[in-house]
Amino acid sequence: MPRLTFRGLSVEQVCEISESLVDQLAAICGCDIDNFTLECVQHAAVFGGKIVTAYPFVEVAWFERGDEIRDAVAKAITTDVLGLGLPEVEVAFTTYSRDAYYSNGTSFK
């Protein structure tokens, strides 16, 4: 945990940035690299009755770590994704509540 879900990027693109990005994020968050999960959602984007290219979007699902760390994580993701030659990327955070998160039936609260 944290889990990063990538949309609008190919699996190959995510693989290209995955090691460097996770190393950066682990340093920013102060945790081990094996705490991170990266997922690629392959889907069809539709607009005006046609299949269109999806814009790059990264969702970070995690336990809140504060504005400073959130800003640094968003910047690292943005820099690495734009470094792939993409013109834009959006990053959004979903925050889990510890009392509503369970691992093997045990609450994180």
HUGILIN-V995064 format. One record per pair of residues at least 12 apart in sequence whose C-alpha atoms are under 10 Angstrom apart, sorted by the first residue. I is the first residue (numbers start at 1). J is the second residue. D is the distance in whole Angstrom. If there is no record, write none. Layout:
I;J;D + I;J;D
//
This chain:
1;31;10 + 1;33;10 + 1;34;9 + 1;35;5 + 1;36;5 + 1;37;7 + 1;38;10 + 1;60;10 + 1;61;8 + 1;62;6 + 1;63;8 + 2;25;10 + 2;26;10 + 2;29;10 + 2;34;10 + 2;35;7 + 2;36;5 + 2;37;6 + 2;38;9 + 2;60;7 + 2;61;6 + 2;62;5 + 2;63;7 + 2;64;10 + 2;94;10 + 2;95;10 + 2;96;10 + 3;35;8 + 3;36;6 + 3;37;5 + 3;38;6 + 3;39;8 + 3;59;8 + 3;60;6 + 3;61;5 + 3;62;7 + 3;94;10 + 4;22;10 + 4;36;8 + 4;37;6 + 4;38;5 + 4;39;6 + 4;40;9 + 4;58;7 + 4;59;6 + 4;60;5 + 4;61;6 + 4;62;9 + 4;77;10 + 4;91;10 + 4;92;10 + 4;93;9 + 5;37;8 + 5;38;6 + 5;39;5 + 5;40;6 + 5;41;7 + 5;57;8 + 5;58;6 + 5;59;5 + 5;60;7 + 5;61;8 + 5;91;10 + 5;92;10 + 6;38;8 + 6;39;6 + 6;40;5 + 6;41;6 + 6;42;9 + 6;56;7 + 6;57;6 + 6;58;5 + 6;59;7 + 6;60;9 + 6;91;9 + 7;39;9 + 7;40;6 + 7;41;5 + 7;42;7 + 7;43;8 + 7;45;10 + 7;54;7 + 7;55;8 + 7;56;6 + 7;57;5 + 7;58;6 + 7;59;8 + 7;89;10 + 7;90;10 + 8;40;9 + 8;41;8 + 8;42;7 + 8;43;8 + 8;44;9 + 8;45;9 + 8;53;7 + 8;54;5 + 8;55;5 + 8;56;4 + 8;57;6 + 8;58;9 + 8;89;9 + 9;40;8 + 9;41;8 + 9;42;8 + 9;53;10 + 9;54;8 + 9;55;8 + 9;56;6 + 9;57;8 + 9;58;9 + 9;81;9 + 9;84;10 + 9;86;9 + 9;89;10 + 10;40;7 + 10;41;9 + 10;42;8 + 10;56;10 + 11;39;9 + 11;40;6 + 11;41;9 + 11;42;8 + 12;40;10 + 13;40;10 + 13;81;8 + 13;84;7 + 14;38;8 + 14;39;9 + 14;40;7 + 14;80;10 + 14;81;8 + 14;84;9 + 15;38;9 + 15;40;10 + 16;80;10 + 16;81;10 + 16;84;8 + 17;77;9 + 17;80;6 + 17;81;8 + 17;83;9 + 17;84;8 + 18;37;10 + 18;38;8 + 18;80;9 + 19;33;9 + 20;76;10 + 20;80;8 + 21;33;10 + 21;73;9 + 21;76;7 + 21;77;7 + 21;79;9 + 21;80;7 + 21;81;9 + 22;34;9 + 22;35;9 + 22;36;7 + 22;37;9 + 22;38;9 + 22;76;10 + 22;77;9 + 23;36;10 + 24;72;10 + 24;73;8 + 24;76;7 + 24;77;9 + 25;69;9 + 25;72;8 + 25;73;6 + 25;74;10 + 25;76;7 + 25;77;9 + 26;73;10 + 27;73;10 + 28;68;10 + 28;69;7 + 28;70;9 + 28;72;7 + 28;73;7 + 28;76;9 + 29;65;8 + 29;69;7 + 29;70;9 + 29;72;9 + 29;73;8 + 30;69;10 + 36;62;10 + 37;60;10 + 37;61;10 + 38;58;10 + 38;60;9 + 39;58;10 + 39;59;10 + 40;58;9 + 42;54;10 + 55;86;9 + 55;87;9 + 55;88;8 + 55;89;7 + 55;90;8 + 56;78;10 + 56;81;8 + 56;82;9 + 56;86;8 + 56;87;9 + 56;88;7 + 56;89;5 + 56;90;6 + 56;91;9 + 57;78;10 + 57;81;10 + 57;88;9 + 57;89;6 + 57;90;5 + 57;91;6 + 57;92;8 + 58;74;9 + 58;77;8 + 58;78;9 + 58;81;9 + 58;89;8 + 58;90;6 + 58;91;5 + 58;92;6 + 58;93;9 + 59;74;10 + 59;90;8 + 59;91;6 + 59;92;5 + 59;93;6 + 59;94;7 + 60;73;9 + 60;74;9 + 60;77;10 + 60;91;7 + 60;92;6 + 60;93;5 + 60;94;6 + 60;95;8 + 61;92;9 + 61;93;6 + 61;94;5 + 61;95;6 + 61;96;7 + 62;93;8 + 62;94;6 + 62;95;5 + 62;96;6 + 62;97;9 + 62;98;10 + 63;93;10 + 63;94;8 + 63;95;5 + 63;96;5 + 63;97;7 + 63;98;7 + 63;101;10 + 64;93;9 + 64;94;9 + 64;95;6 + 64;96;7 + 64;97;8 + 64;98;10 + 65;95;9 + 70;92;10 + 70;93;8 + 73;91;9 + 74;90;9 + 74;91;6 + 74;92;8 + 74;93;9 + 75;91;9 + 77;89;9 + 77;90;9 + 77;91;8 + 78;90;8 + 78;91;7 + 97;109;8
//
